[in-house]
Structures are given as structure tokens and as C-alpha cells.
Amino acid sequence: MYLTRYMESVVLRLSRSFPVVLVTGPRQAGKTTLVRHLAEVQRSRRGYVSLDDFGARRLAVDDPVLFLQSYRPPLVIDEIQHAPGLLSAIKAAVDRTGEMGQYWVTGSQSFAVMRGVSESLAGRVGIVRLVGLSAAEENGVRFGPRPFRPFVGRGVGTGPAPALDGVFRRIIRGSFPRLVHRNAPPLGAWFSSYLQTYMERDVRALMEISNPAAFERFLRLLAARVGQLLNMSDLARDSRVSVPTIGGWVSLLEQSYQVIRLLPYSPNIGKRQIRAPKIYFIDTGLLCALTGWSDPMLAATGSMAGALFENHVVVELAKSFWHRGMDAPLWFWRTKEKQEVDVVMESDGRLFPVEIKLTASPDGHDLGGMHALRHQAAEVGPGAVVCLAPRRSMLDASTQAVPVNDIR
């Protein structure tokens, strides 16, 4: 069963402008399935080779030029991080021909891949990030060229009305394509295997960790703090490791596409890097596996219900940009007086505030942070309260209640 991905049009568009297209993201996100599907439907006779295959990997590492002579373009090269030296040979090959779309490459480990790309393929590669299915993709919502942004107006719903149990079933299950299939494996067993594979392959490839048990303890402690300001000292104390170690581990999770870091908004870009960020897990199923939630209705009424829903919405907003080949301009806003807006989207010098509320009946009491932001910032556009409301409605002259399923 193949579900249409919004990224399809992005890959094809970049293939007309760059000789190389890199599809990167976490393992099991569907990168290989996407590019092989596109090659098949295009009938382009594009070849395929995976560097998970030992023979192909050895040839790519030992003799990159011979590898490219053996596997001719147009070509899909899967798991390019196993042979980063191949990128220099690809540069020479595409410079000789000047043809667009010669190579589609995929990779799961951001740091190893991106360092090689920046050194060898700058200006020659279009880069996109593919993560798990968005709710809109899963619901078969038609692709639109623009990412989500709050607006003023009636609007038309693009998906089914959200129900508490349905939303939390998806939060518990997560967004990995394998788990959407009718014959999906049991969640507990699948995520246990995923974590083991991640620890044994991605973590070891990116960083030598002397105490795997401490790293797993850190993972679970970080998951329990999702949506909170990241306090490195407290996390280091509870994980029984040093603060620099925690910083390295958080960066590792970012590099391997397990978490995203939401920075506080400030007109001064430097200040955004200094103040404490918030951390969200890119897959809510993994987040629930780490925090012990397996029943949707218990999760929906439990102590982490609001945090799980917030994580779900933040990642859906990010996917709205990523799956269109764009960076996600998402921040949060908070004052010393603890006035706060959950997400601030920045575009063309304007801010678009988004509040996230686990309610079907938002009202004016949910807009305090937005009012404070409008009072302090000069250019603030329309806002949205993403919630479980059955349909869009105006909460005031510049703010709309938006059903969570309307994010696409």
C-alpha cells in the first residue's frame, strides 16, 4: 500500500533544477519507498542501488569512480551516509555532463551526509527532509503548494472533524508509514526494535557513547519533559551525566532526526540561540513509547495529554513546511512575566501566532498570549488556535479556531 507523499512534487521539481537531489530524514520515514515509487511511475529507467548491500558499499568506499561506472545514471543511491566519499566522485560526474536529475540519493544521518554535501556538492544538490506521514497525507487530503498559515476568513475544512479518541490513536501510533498498514506489527514490539536499531546503528555512527544505559535513561527523561523549557542542568542531574554530555546528546538527536528544537522568538537572531529552547519529538509514537503511554483514551485524559497534543501539533506544523521542501520558520514566544504563545510563525517580517489547546470549545480566555504579543510586536498577522473544534470559527477579529486536521 503506497500513500501519496507531498514530497513527490518537490523531488520532481528539484530534479529539473539540480543534477543531484538528496532526500534525508530518519530511518523508516519512507525515503526509499518515495524515490523508487517516483522512478517507477515516471518510467525513467532509473537504476537503484543500496549501500546497505555490503558489496555495493565496499565498491563505493574503495573505488568511487568504478562504482559510478558500474551503476550508471539516472540512478537512485540509497543510504549514502555509508560512503560519504562517493559524493566527490558524484560531483566530478555531474560536472562533466551538466545534466539535471542524474542522481537521487537518500541518507538517514544528517551530520555525516550534510558535511559531505557541503564539501562536495554545494550548488549542485537540492535537499529535502522527509519525516513520517502528516495527518493530511494519511487522510488523502489533496496537496496544496503553500504550507499552513493562519488567515482571517471562513475557510473550508480540508479533513475530517477531529475526535479526541481518533487524534490520540494517531498520537500513540505515530507517523511511520509501516505502522499505517493494515498488517502493522504490534506497537510495543516495533518501537522496541526501532530504539534498539537506532541505538546500535545511528547513535554509534554519530557519537561514541560509553554508557548506553545512561543514554536511554536520558531519552526517557527528555521525553517526559517534552514541550517544556529545556533545563540542561536538571536533565544532567537526573540523567547522572555532565551538562556538556547532555548538550551533545540533544544535538545527536537533532542530527538523526528524532527531535526538533524550538527556539524562543526574538528580533535579535543571536538571542534566539542563547535562551532555553523547547524540545519536541518528531514522531509522537516514539514519544509515547518512551513515556509509557499505550492506550489512547488514558493518554487523552492523563497527566501528559496537553503535552502530547502540543507535540503532535508542532510537528504537523513543521511537516507542512518540510514536506514542501522548505525550512520551518517556527519559534515560541515568552516574556519574563510568563506571557506566552505556543508557536510563532515568521514570514516576510510578519509574525503569525498559533496557540495549541486540547479543547473543542476555545474562547477568548485562550488569547491572552496573542494579545500580549500584538501589544509588543509591530507586525503581527492573523492568529490561530489549533484545537479539536469541529469547524473553523472566528474567536475575535484577527484569530480563528482551527481544527487540528486542517493543518496540511
C-alpha positions, -999 to +999 in steps of 0.1 A: +000+000+000+015+033-011+002+066+003+009+097-018+035+119-003+035+157-007+073+155-012+068+138-046+063+171-065+092+187-047+116+159-057+105+161-093+107+199-093+142+199-079+153+172-104+147+198-131+170+223-114+198+203-098+219+174-110+216+157-076+186+156-052+191+145-016+162+131+004+172+129+040+153+121+072+150+095+099+151+058+092+117+042+084+103+075+072+097+062+037+126+078+018+134+046-003+098+039-010+092+075-022+121+077-047+115+041-060+078+049-065+087+081-084+112+063-106+086+036-114+057+059-122+080+081-143+092+051-163+125+068-164+145+035-162+163+050-132+185+024-116+187+016-079+215+006-056+215+004-018+247+010+002+232-013+029+244-040+005+279-049+015+293-055-020+280-022-033+291-004-002+327-018-004+330-007-040+316+028-033+341+032-004+372+016-021+367+028-057+340+055-061+348+062-097+344+025-106+312+024-086+297+052-108+309+034-139+292+002-127+260+020-118+251+045-145+227+074-141+199+082-139+203+064-105+189+062-070+217+057-044+202+046-011+218+052+023+246+075+010+259+080+046+277+047+044+300+060+017+303+098+021+335+098-001+312+089-030+299+125-031+332+138-045+330+113-074+294+123-080+305+160-082+330+152-109+305+131-128+277+157-128+302+185-137+312+166-168+277+162-182+258+191-167+226+172-169+198+177-143+184+150-121+212+125-127+213+112-091+187+108-064+204+100-031+189+092+003+205+093+038+194+089+074+222+106+094+222+143+090+257+152+101+276+127+080+256+134+049+254+172+052+291+176+059+299+157+027+273+176+007+286+210+019+322+200+010+315+183-024+281+192-038+274+228-028+253+244-055+247+211-072+222+195-049+186+201-039+179+190-004+146+179+011+137+165+045+112+136+047+098+125+080+068+104+088+034+109+072+015+140+080-021+136+091-032+153+058-012+128+038-027+099+057-062+113+052-056+117+015-060+154+015-051+169-018-016+185-020-015+223-019+016+243-028+015+265+003+022+255+039-002+262+067-006+298+078-033+315+099-057+337+080-089+357+086-119+343+068-144+315+069-123+289+051-132+253+042-122+223+062-097+200+044-101+169+066-125+150+088-136+167+120-112+158+148-123+134+175-104+130+208-100+093+205-090+094+169-064+121+174-049+102+203-049+069+185-027+086+159-005+102+186+000+068+202+007+051+169+029+078+154+035+086+118+060+059+105+045+045+072+050+009+083+026+014+112-002+028+090-005-005+071-034-029+080-009-056+088+012-033+110+032-050+138+024-045+175+034-010+185+053-021+216+075-046+197+080-023+167+092+007+188+114-015+209+131-028+178+133+007+164+150+020+195+174-009+195+183-004+159+187+034+164+210+028+194+231+002+177+234+019+143+227+057+142+239+066+177+272+046+173+278+061+138+274+096+151+289+095+186+308+071+207+286+066+238+303+048+267+272+043+287+242+032+266+220+027+297+226+064+307+217+075+271+184+055+272+176+070+306+183+104+292+159+097+263+131+088+286+137+118+308+138+141+278+105+126+266+089+133+299+098+170+296+085+175+261+072+210+254+089+224+285+118+248+286+150+227+283+169+229+315+203+212+308+214+212+345+182+195+357+184+169+329+221+163+336+214+158+373+186+133+367+205+115+339+236+114+361+259+127+334+275+161+328+259+192+312+282+191+282+272+155+276+235+164+277+242+191+251+260+166+228+232+141+232+205+166+223+225+176+192+228+140+183+190+135+185+186+165+162+212+153+137+195+119+135+160+135+130+145+123+163+137+157+178+133+193+168+144+223+189+120+252+190+139+284+199+123+315+216+115+342+192+135+375+194+140+401+167+177+397+176+187+364+159+217+360+183+194+359+214+173+331+199+204+309+202+210+317+239+178+314+257+164+280+266+146+262+238+118+236+238+123+201+226+097+181+206+099+145+193+094+143+155+074+111+160+047+110+187+046+072+187+082+071+198+075+098+224+046+077+238+067+045+238+094+063+258+069+077+283+048+046+287+015+056+271-001+029+250-039+034+255-053+064+235-081+073+260-059+070+290-033+092+272-061+117+263-070+121+299-037+116+316-010+139+330+007+144+297-024+148+275-017+185+268+020+180+261+013+151+238-012+171+218+011+201+217+039+179+204+016+165+177+005+199+165+040+214+165+053+186+143+023+188+120+031+225+115+068+216+108+058+189+083+036+214+065+069+232+056+094+203+054+072+182+030+071+211+006+109+214+006+110+244+029+126+252+063+100+255+091+101+291+104+087+282+138+095+297+172+078+302+205+074+335+223+076+340+261+082+370+283+098+373+318+062+377+330+054+343+315+031+356+289+035+330+261+024+320+226+030+283+218+042+288+182+051+319+163+055+316+125+077+342+108+072+352+072+083+383+053+088+403+085+054+394+100+046+371+129+017+347+128+008+334+164-006+299+170-019+287+203-025+249+208-054+239+231-067+205+239-103+216+238-133+215+214-145+249+226-118+275+226-128+310+237-113+345+244-095+332+275-071+313+252-059+345+235-041+363+264-006+355+250-016+366+215-029+399+228+004+405+247+024+397+215+003+421+195+009+448+221+047+443+220+055+435+183+049+458+154+040+434+126+016+406+138-007+389+113-037+368+119-036+341+146-050+306+151-060+284+180-054+248+169-078+226+188-104+199+185-132+222+173-153+206+146-150+235+122-132+268+117-147+298+135-136+334+144-127+339+180-120+376+175-113+400+146-079+385+139-079+350+154-095+318+141-102+285+158-087+258+135-094+221+138-062+202+141-070+181+110-069+213+089-031+215+091-017+203+058 
